[in-house]
């Protein structure tokens, strides 16, 4: 079967969206049509697994077994760590994340196109090297496309080893392509848009035009991590060991005003769980971060206006931080006199960039059920 897999390896979560070719006998399907087959997200993290384990699926690389995702959230991808050990860890996790996507969503003899999304030059370098290792072919410096090759992905379900042989074509794409595709999808015919992507550890700002694509881009080291850091400091002050970061962030994302902590202070819910009120911490964090979000957004858009004498008509706020700060940021901009013709806040943003890329590359052949 032919499949197209879109992989967005973020600093906190890795997102995967998969499209599969429709069967020739499917009604209303065009030749080489694709429909949504599955999607998931998991922590961008990996750790060595014991030689014998039946807890979760393990993935094999260079004859070593690894857990990838939730079972190993303390060994995370961190592109800010440029030490030799950090670089080696980041390359390892990047390759394991890629192999996990292929192993989980492909079968032997599948013909797979894998699109890897990157949003910084460093991540591009990492995945160019990883993709070359995976495919045993060098990466084209023109468009970061690797020619078709046959690879094997291996893993374990309990004691059973599974080996899958795939025909694979890899391509590295800039996140800006997905941003443009997403804005085109939600607001066709727009002229000029300001796109604010509030991620876990950074916020990316884009000015996008319908005709020229991305005209201005900046990235700031401020994101939704501010919330979890504020809670961790409060827990430490109370003598409570901070929670595992993904479990903490998940409770925040679910809108919990009180989070579960361990009653005996062990921090991993080994004792009797109790609730710790974080409502005031979160509210203070929202207002504190919004000052910085407003400042960097107004500086960004004012610089663009001064350079071009053009004003954006559409404001789009997305990313994990849109849930916390999207409405507050838009209200602050309006109060400061920054007016937009239309404002869109995406509070379920996990697959924003991937859906934007799919809209661009699959639009001629998407079957109707793929986006509804």
C-alpha positions in Angstrom: 0.0 0.0 0.0 1.1 3.5 -0.7 1.3 5.9 2.4 2.2 9.5 3.1 3.4 10.2 6.6 3.9 13.7 8.0 6.2 13.9 11.1 6.5 17.0 13.2 9.2 16.4 15.9 8.6 19.2 18.4 10.6 20.0 21.5 7.9 18.6 23.7 5.6 16.4 21.6 6.1 14.6 18.2 3.0 14.7 16.0 2.3 12.2 13.3 -0.4 12.2 10.6 -0.8 9.4 8.1 -2.6 9.1 4.8 -3.1 5.8 3.0 -4.0 5.3 -0.7 -7.6 4.3 -1.2 -8.3 0.8 -2.5 -9.0 0.7 -6.3 -12.5 -0.6 -5.6 -13.5 2.3 -3.3 -16.4 4.3 -4.7 -15.8 7.9 -5.5 -12.0 7.6 -5.2 -9.7 9.0 -7.8 -6.6 7.2 -9.0 -3.8 7.7 -6.4 -6.3 9.2 -4.0 -5.4 9.3 -0.2 -7.5 9.4 2.9 -6.7 10.0 6.5 -5.5 6.7 8.0 -4.4 7.8 11.5 -2.6 10.3 13.7 -1.0 10.4 17.1 1.3 12.4 19.3 3.9 11.3 21.9 6.7 12.8 24.0 9.9 13.4 22.0 11.9 11.2 24.2 13.7 7.8 24.3 15.6 5.6 26.6 17.2 2.1 26.5 14.9 -0.7 27.4 15.8 -3.9 29.3 16.7 -6.9 27.2 13.5 -8.7 28.3 10.4 -6.7 28.7 6.7 -7.1 27.8 5.5 -3.7 29.1 5.4 -1.7 25.9 6.5 -1.9 22.3 10.3 -1.5 22.0 12.2 -0.3 18.9 15.5 -1.7 17.8 18.4 0.3 16.5 22.0 -1.0 16.2 20.9 -4.2 18.1 19.8 -2.1 21.1 16.2 -1.9 22.3 14.6 1.4 23.1 11.4 2.8 24.6 10.2 5.8 22.6 7.6 8.2 23.9 5.7 8.2 27.3 7.7 5.4 29.0 10.8 7.6 29.0 9.7 11.1 29.4 12.8 12.1 31.5 15.2 11.6 28.6 13.9 14.3 26.3 15.0 15.9 23.1 16.8 19.2 23.8 18.2 21.1 20.9 19.5 23.8 23.2 22.0 21.3 24.5 24.9 21.5 22.0 27.4 19.5 24.1 28.8 16.3 22.6 26.6 14.2 24.8 23.6 16.4 24.1 24.2 16.3 20.3 24.6 12.5 20.3 21.3 12.1 22.4 19.4 14.4 20.1 20.5 12.5 17.0 19.6 9.2 18.6 16.1 10.4 19.7 15.5 11.9 16.2 16.2 8.6 14.5 14.2 6.6 17.0 11.2 9.0 16.6 11.4 8.6 12.8 11.6 4.8 13.1 8.7 4.7 15.6 6.5 6.4 13.1 7.4 4.0 10.3 7.1 0.9 12.5 3.7 1.9 14.1 2.0 2.9 10.8 3.5 0.8 8.1 3.5 -2.9 7.0 6.0 -4.8 5.0 6.1 -3.9 1.3 4.4 -0.6 1.9 5.6 2.3 -0.4 6.1 5.2 2.0 6.7 8.9 1.5 7.8 10.4 4.8 7.8 14.2 5.2 9.8 15.5 8.2 8.9 19.1 9.4 11.6 21.3 10.8 11.3 24.8 12.2 15.0 25.7 12.9 18.3 25.4 11.0 19.7 23.1 13.8 16.7 20.7 13.5 17.1 20.7 9.8 20.8 19.7 10.2 19.9 16.9 12.6 17.3 15.4 10.4 19.3 15.7 7.2 22.0 13.6 8.9 19.5 11.2 10.4 17.6 10.8 7.2 20.8 10.0 5.3 21.7 7.4 7.9 18.2 5.8 7.7 18.1 5.6 4.0 21.9 5.1 3.4 21.7 7.8 0.8 22.9 11.4 0.9 20.5 14.2 1.3 20.1 16.6 -1.6 21.1 20.1 -0.6 18.7 21.6 -3.1 15.3 20.5 -1.7 16.4 18.1 1.1 14.9 15.1 -0.8 16.4 11.7 -0.4 15.8 9.3 -3.3 13.8 6.2 -2.9 15.4 3.3 -1.0 14.5 0.1 0.8 14.9 0.0 4.6 14.1 -2.3 7.4 12.5 -1.1 10.7 12.6 -3.5 13.7 10.8 -3.7 17.0 9.4 -6.0 19.7 6.0 -6.6 20.9 6.8 -8.5 24.1 9.3 -11.3 23.2 8.3 -11.3 19.5 10.7 -9.5 17.2 9.0 -7.9 14.1 10.9 -6.8 11.0 9.3 -4.7 8.3 10.8 -4.0 4.9 9.6 -0.7 3.3 10.3 1.3 0.2 10.9 4.7 1.6 11.2 8.2 0.1 12.2 11.0 2.6 11.8 14.7 2.3 12.5 17.5 4.8 10.1 20.4 4.7 10.1 23.8 6.5 7.4 24.4 9.0 6.6 27.6 7.2 5.1 25.6 4.3 2.6 24.1 6.7 1.8 27.4 8.2 1.0 28.8 4.8 -1.1 25.8 3.9 -3.0 25.9 7.1 -3.9 29.6 6.8 -4.9 29.0 3.1 -7.2 26.2 4.3 -8.9 28.1 7.1 -9.1 31.5 5.3 -9.0 31.1 1.6 -8.4 34.4 -0.3 -6.6 36.1 2.6 -4.2 38.9 1.6 -1.8 39.3 4.6 -1.8 37.4 7.9 0.0 37.5 11.2 0.6 33.9 12.5 1.5 33.5 16.2 2.6 30.0 17.1 3.0 29.7 20.9 4.9 26.4 21.5 6.2 24.7 24.6 9.6 26.5 24.9 9.4 29.1 22.1 7.0 31.3 20.2 7.3 31.7 16.4 5.9 34.7 14.6 5.2 34.8 10.8 3.9 37.4 8.4 2.4 35.5 5.5 1.1 36.8 2.2 -1.1 34.9 -0.2 1.3 35.6 -3.1 4.8 35.5 -1.6 4.5 33.1 1.3 6.5 33.9 4.5 7.7 37.6 4.4 8.9 37.9 7.9 9.8 35.4 10.7 11.1 35.6 14.2 11.4 33.1 17.1 11.4 34.0 20.8 12.4 31.9 23.7 9.1 32.1 25.5 6.3 29.5 25.5 3.8 27.4 27.5 6.7 25.9 29.5 6.4 29.1 31.7 3.3 27.6 33.3 4.8 24.3 34.2 8.0 26.0 35.5 5.9 28.3 37.7 4.1 25.2 39.2 7.3 23.3 39.7 8.7 26.2 41.7 5.6 26.3 43.9 5.8 22.5 44.5 9.5 22.8 45.4 8.7 25.6 47.9 6.1 23.3 49.5 8.6 20.5 49.8 6.9 18.4 47.1 9.0 16.8 44.4 8.0 18.1 41.0 5.9 15.8 38.9 7.1 14.1 35.7 6.9 17.0 33.1 4.5 15.4 30.6 2.1 14.4 33.3 2.2 17.9 34.7 1.7 19.5 31.3 -1.2 17.2 30.5 -3.1 18.2 33.6 -2.5 21.9 32.7 -3.7 21.4 29.1 -6.8 19.6 30.4 -7.7 22.8 32.3 -7.2 21.3 35.8 -7.3 24.0 38.5 -5.8 21.4 41.0 -3.2 18.8 40.0 -2.5 15.4 41.6 0.6 15.2 43.7 1.9 12.5 45.9 0.7 12.8 49.5 4.0 11.6 50.9 6.1 14.1 48.9 7.7 11.4 46.6 6.4 13.2 43.5 5.5 10.1 41.5 2.1 9.3 43.1 3.6 6.4 45.0 1.8 7.4 48.2 -1.8 8.6 48.6 -2.5 11.2 45.9 -3.9 14.6 46.9 -4.8 17.7 45.0 -2.7 20.8 44.9 -4.5 24.0 43.9 -2.7 25.7 41.0 -5.5 28.1 39.9 -3.8 31.3 41.3 -0.4 30.2 39.9 -1.9 29.7 36.5 -3.8 33.0 36.5 -0.7 34.9 37.6 1.4 33.1 34.9 -1.2 34.1 32.2 -0.9 37.8 33.0 2.9 37.7 33.4 3.5 35.9 30.1 1.0 38.0 28.3 3.0 41.1 28.9 5.9 39.5 27.0 3.7 38.0 24.3 2.1 41.4 23.7 5.5 43.2 23.6 7.1 40.8 21.2 4.0 40.7 18.9 3.6 44.5 18.7 7.4 45.0 18.1 7.3 42.3 15.4 4.3 43.7 13.5 5.3 47.3 13.9 8.8 46.6 12.4 7.0 44.9 9.5 4.7 47.9 9.0 7.5 50.4 9.2 9.5 48.4 6.6 6.6 47.8 4.1 3.8 50.3 5.0 1.4 47.3 4.8 -0.9 46.1 7.6 -2.0 42.6 8.2 -5.8 41.9 8.1 -5.8 38.4 9.6 -4.5 37.3 13.0 -4.1 33.6 13.7 -3.0 32.4 17.2 -2.1 28.7 17.5 0.2 26.3 19.3 0.0 24.8 22.8 0.0 28.2 24.5 -3.0 29.4 22.5 -5.2 27.6 25.0 -3.7 29.7 27.8 -2.9 33.1 26.2 -4.7 33.2 22.9 -7.8 35.3 23.9 -5.8 37.4 26.4 -3.2 38.3 23.7 -5.9 39.2 21.2 -7.7 41.4 23.8 -4.4 43.1 24.8 -3.6 43.9 21.1 -7.1 45.3 20.6 -6.8 47.5 23.7 -3.5 48.8 22.4 -5.1 49.9 19.2 -4.0 47.0 16.9 -7.0 46.2 14.9 -7.5 43.2 12.6 -10.3 42.4 10.1 -10.5 38.8 11.4 -9.0 36.9 14.4 -8.8 33.1 14.6 -7.6 31.2 17.8 -6.9 27.5 17.4 -7.2 25.9 20.8 -6.7 22.3 19.5 -3.4 22.9 17.6 -1.5 19.7 17.7 -1.8 18.9 14.0 -1.9 22.5 12.7 1.3 22.4 10.7 0.9 18.8 9.5 -2.7 19.5 8.2 -1.4 22.6 6.4 1.3 20.5 4.7 -1.2 17.8 3.8 -3.5 20.4 2.3 -0.7 21.6 0.0 0.7 18.3 -1.1 -2.5 16.1 -1.1 -5.1 18.7 -2.2 -5.4 17.3 -5.8 -5.9 13.7 -4.5 -7.6 14.0 -1.1 -10.7 11.9 -0.8 -13.6 13.7 0.9 -13.4 11.9 4.3 -9.9 13.1 5.0 -10.8 16.5 6.4 -14.2 17.0 8.0 
